[in-house]
Amino acid sequence: MTTEPDALARLFAGIAADAARPVMAVYATEFTPEQKADRSPVTEADRRAEDVILAALARELAGVPVLAEERFEAGERADTRGDFLLVDPVDGTKEFINKNGEFTINIALVSDRRPVVGCVYAPAKARIYLGGEAASAADLAPGAAFDPDMLAPIRTRTRPAAGLTAVMSRSHADEQTRRFAETHGVTESISAGSSLKFCRVAEGGADLYPRFGPTMEWDTAAGHAVLSAAGGTVTTPEGEAFLYGKAEAGYRNGPFVAWGAKPA
């Protein structure tokens, strides 16, 4: 097992590329979504992709606990007191169902309650993002093998003197988020689904991503890792550290703001 962050990120990328095959196979059909106990949607793609990812992680990173969305919903638990992995096989299931392409495959490593390595792959958009010691991205068509030579560095942009651009949730916008944006100098907003919101900030397409609506740790960890590696940060709205491994809260996140360049 490698512990070098960039090597781990590349490992995650290869696993995500493999998981994209069953995801895109389901995406190409007239599938029927189901409803989980919490009334959120799920499809066969979630289960198939999670099986691929978990098998690969068990082989490559044996002994590292894994917290995966669908297995967690089925009652499985993991020891998240030390290092652990977070997996969301299809982040943005509503985007998947609506077939707008803005769903992602998320894999992250959490250490000391912070995501330190992450991979976000949007197969329908043919784009993959990695975060380790540095952040990078590449075009990667679904079905293609991941080649690290394709990667190019990405960085957050310099905070403008006035007029910030915020990226907002396509499916979960709310009034509290909009009020936060207005009071923090946001003059333009763009929409995106899934963890692509973190990635828009990480590659300099926006200045911040505020989120007051509900999320789970597997929704955010991979994008958080990419953004951190690109020079950004994620905090609570009050500016405190945004931490993971919240077993007592059922791994539910509180409100957060993802910043490209945090205000002074």
Protein Blocks (a to p, Z undefined) as FASTA:
>chain_A
ZZbfklmmmmmmmmmmmmmmmmmmmmmpccdddddfkopacdfklmmmmmmmmmmmmmmm
ghiacddfklmmnopacdfkbccddddfbghklmmmnonopacddddddeehiafbdcdd
dfknopacdddfbccdddddehiacdfklpccdddddddfbhpaddddfklgcfklmmmm
mmnopabdcddehjllmmmmmnopafbdcdfbdcdfklmmmmmmmmmmnopacddfkopa
cdehilknoopacdddddfbdcZZ
